[in-house]
Amino acid sequence: MADHLRIRDLKVGFQTFDGFVEILDIGDIHIEKGEAYGLVGESGAGKTVLALAILGLLRQPPAEVKAEELSLDGEPLLEKSQKELREIRGRRISMILQDPMSALDPAFDVGYQLSEVIRLRNKMDRKEAREKALEFMRMVELPDPEMMLDKYPHQLSGGQRQRIVIALALACGSQFLIADEPTRNLDVTVQASVLKTIHRLREELGVSLLFIANNLSLVSVMCNRVGILLKGRIVETGRVRDILDDPLHPYTLDLLRAVPSKEEQLDEEEIKRDVEIADPSRSRCALYPRCKFRGPACEGDTAFELVSVSPTHSVACPYALQSLAAASGALATAGATTASDAVAAADTHGGDQRG
């Protein structure tokens, strides 16, 4: 299937008073038509910066965006003028922001905001646009949409506002949707309802989705594939089941352990470990200061190279790769059936040789 979005060798940085700082260094992301791709990382990883770079919303300068390829349906986005990008945004690619209150204008009722977007983009009269707005409000499962049309943002709950933002993102027929932590400010029960709505609309309308989150459990119910973003770099990528059942990078394991089980006791000292400031231009893995598996191989460019461990699973971690290389005998000895089993078996039988 053809790629809907393709990113190759994307670098994003900002000019600051202290000099140029590189924030993102993305080797490869491709999202096929109709696919849902998850991007997971902690706060400050660069997830939102990536979304804004795709949409052409980073002001240059101070931002600097370079890429071997950044294309939508094969069309290079970095070669587009701002006027051309404005035509693409909304019609072909849209974004659901994580804070619906800041995405909506408090001075106008939501019916006006939604119908004006539809009217201006589709050249309809106001009556037609209002009817279309009502249709989209029903689509996102807002209760009593006729009454909702006349409400102002402050009169709605967080979940209702987020549904309005989803309707705005889809109102002009966009076939590619970026959802930037769309449930971040919602309580758990409302989160589930909003995610269910996004999932249903994606399948019904056939839209492609880039779903940004800091929680792997959310991605597991929304996406086909996932990339793990650590301080501006993809460190592990694969099908969702690959990552959940067979995580290899220590950072991926940290993300999975961030939601502890009832039986697990958290190590408070481990929680207090320092986090290195984002700077992909550094010469070592960003997890190095807090990784118990770190070693000499984690310093230098080879620490950042994504290496395939299966046709659908890649990881950038010398520890995981060295352990896998040593696991051929351990597989038979320990009966390991997955890559992560092999890593554990290699450690048990051969020890960690990196010091």
N, C-alpha and C positions, 0 to 999 in steps of 0.2 A: 504494500500500500504506500502511496506517495506521502512524503513528509508534509505536514501542515506548517510546522515551525521547525527551522533548522538553525542551530547555533554551532559554530566551529571557531575555536581559538578567540573567544571574546575576552577582551581586557577592558576594565572600567576603573578609572581612577579620578582623583580630585586634586586640584592645585590648592594647597593650603599655605598659611604664613610660614610653615616650617618646611615647605617644599612639596613635591608631588608624592601622593600616597596612592598606591594601587589597592583597590578594594576587591575586585573580582578578577579571576583568571579561570575561565570556563573552557575546558577542552572541547567537549562535544555534548550537545543535548539535541535530540530529534524527537519530535512528537508527531505521530501519524494522525491522519484525519479520523476523528471520532474517538481518539484515545484520551485517557486521563492519566497525566503524568504528575507525580507528587514530588515536591521539592521540600526537604525537611532539614532543619538546622535550628540551633539556638538563636536567641536574639543577638543581633550584630553579625550574623553569618554572611549577610549580603543578599538575602532573599528578595526584599522589596526593591533594592537597587537594581537587581536583575530584571524585575518586572518593569520598572520605570525605563530601563535601557531598551527593552524590547519595544515599548510603546513610544520611544523617542521623547520622553518627558524629562530627561536630564538636561539642564541648561549647560551649554558648552560655549565658553568656559563658565564656571570653574571645572565642570566635569570633562572628561575625555573618554570617548567610547571608540574602540577599535575592534575589528573582527575580520577574520578570514571570510566568514559568512554569517550573516544574520538575516534570514529570509522568511517570508510568509508566503506560502504557496509558490515558492521559487522566486519571488520578487525580493531583491535586496533592499532592506529597510534603511540601511545607513546612507544609501544614495538618494533617498527621498528628501524633498524640501519639507519645511514645516507645514506648508499649505497642503501638500500631498499626504502627509501623515495625518492631518486633521480629517481628511476624507476617509482614510483607512480606519482611524479610531472610531469606534461606535458602529460603523457599518460592517467591518470585517474582523475586528478584534476589540474586545472590551475588558474592563477590569472591575471586579468587585472589591471595594476597599474594606479594610478591617474595621474602620470606624465610620459607621453609617451616618452619625450625626454630623461629622465634618464633610461628608459627601453630599449632604442635602442642604439647600439654602433655607435658613430659618425664616426668611421674609416671605416665602411663597408656599401655598398649600401644595401637597404632593401631587395632586391631580394636575395642577398647572405645570409643575416641573416635568412630570412624565409626558404629558400631552405636547408640551413645547418641543421636547427632544424629538418626538415622533413626527410632529408637524414640520419642523425645519429639515429633518433628514429625509422625509418622504414626500414633501411638498403637498401636504393635505390641508384642508381647511380645519378650523378649530373644532368644529363639531365632530368630524371624522376622527381627528386625532384624539379627542376625549373618549370616543367610543373604543378606539384602539387601546388607549390607556386602561380603560376598564377591563378589556379583554386580558391584558397582561397582568393586572392585579388579581384577576381570577386564576390565572395560570400559576401564580406564585402562592396561591391558597391563602390570600388575605380574607379574613372574615368581613362580611358586609362591605364589599368593595365600593359600592355606590356612596356609602357614608364616608369611607376612607378617603375618597377623592378630595373632599373638602377639608381634610385635617392638615394641620401644620406639623412639621417634624417633631416638635416638642410635645405634641399631644399623643404621640405613638410610643409604644414600648420599643425596647432595643431590637427584639425579634421582628416586629412589624416594620421598623425602619430598614432593617437589613433585607427584608423581602422586597421593599420598594427599590432598594439599590440593585437587587438582582433583576427586577423588572426593567430598570433603567439600562442595565448592561445588555439585556436581550432585546430591548425595544426596537432596535434598528436592524435586526436580522443578523447580528454578529455570529460568526461560526467558530470563533476562537475566544475562549473565556479564560481570563486570569483571575483566580480567586485568591486574594492575599489575606490569609488567616481570617476568613469571613465570619468565624464564630468566636473570635478571640474575646470579645467583650460581652458575650452572652452566657447565661447560666446553662448548666449541663442539659436540662430537659429541652430548652429552646435550641441549644446547639444541635441536638439530634434531629429535631424537626426541620431546621434550616438545611442541614446536610442532606436529609432525605429529599427535600425539595430540589436542591441543586442536582443531586444524583438522578432524580426522575426527569428533570428538564433536559439534562445532558443526553439521556438515552432517547427521550421523545424527539428532541430537536436535532440530534446527531452532532452536537457541537464538540469540539476538542477542548480539553481542559488542562491548564497548568494550575495545580492546586498547591498552594504554599502553606506550610504548617510547621509548628515546632513539636508536633506530637505524632509519632508514628502510628498510633492507634487510629487516628482520624484518617490518615492516608490509606490504611489497610482496608477501609470500607468504601473509599472513594476512587481509588486509582488502580491502573493496571501495572505501571512501573513506577519506580521511585529513584531519586538521586539524593544522596546524603551530602549536604553542603557544610563544610567546616571552614570558617574564616575565609570565604571567598573561593574555595576550591571544592570540586566534587571529589569525594574520597571513596565512595562506594556507590554502585548503581546496579540495578537489576529489576527483575520482576518483583512485585511486592512479596510474593511467597518466598522468593530467594532470600530477600533481606530479613524477613521475619523468622523464617525457619532456619536460616543458615547465615547469620551475620558474621562478618569477618573483621571489619575494621574496629579497633577498640572504641572509637567514637560512636559507631553504630550501637555497640553493646551498651555504652553509657546512656544513649538515648532510650534504649529499650528498658534499662534499669531505672530510668527516671520516674517510671510509674511502678513502685515496688509492690510485690505481692504481700499478702497477709503474713506469710511465713518468713519473709526476708527482713533481716535487720540491716538498716542503713549504716554505713560507715561514716560517721560525722567528719572525720579527718579527710576522707575522700571528697566529701561535699565541699569542703573549704578550699580545695585545690585552686590555685590561681589559674586564670584564663589569659592566654597570650593575646595581645591586641591584634586585631585583624590587619594583616599586611601580607598578601600573597607573594610579594617580591622577596620575602625572607627566605633563607636558605635551609630551613628545616620545617618539619611538620608542625602545624599550629598546636597539635595535641601534646607535643614533646614535653612541656613543663609538667604536665599532669598525667602522663601515660606510664603505667608501671611496666610496660613492655618495651620502652624506648631503648635505643642502642645506636651505635655509630652509623648504621645504614639509614637511620631516620634523618640524617643531615645530608643535604645535597639534592640535586634535581631529581634523582631517581626515586626519592621518597614521594614524589607527586605524580608519578606515572601510573595511570590506570592500566592494570593488566587483567586480561580475561582469565577467569578460573573455570568458566563454563561458557557455552554460547550465549547465555543470557545474564551473566553475572560478572562484574568487574570490580576490582578493589585496588586502591593505592596505599599499600602498607607493606613495607619490607618484612615486618614481623610475621604477618599473615602469610605472605608468599614464601618466606623461608621455611615456615612451619609446614606449609603444604608440600614444599619440595622434599622435606624430610619425612613426609608421612606415608610414603609408599609401603614401607614395611609395617608401620604402625596401623595402617588400615586393616591389614590381615590379622595382626596381633590383637588389636582392640575391637575389631568388628565395627569400625566407624563406617557410617553410611553417608555422611554429608561432609562438606568441606570444613565446617566448624568442628565436627567430631574429629576430623583428621588433625586439625590444629591442636585440639586438646590432647589427642592421643600422642602426637609428636612431642608435646611438652612433657607428658607423663613418662614416655619411654626414652626420649633423648635429651630432655631438659632444654632450657633456654640458653642457646649458645652465644647470645649477644652481649652478655655482661651487664 
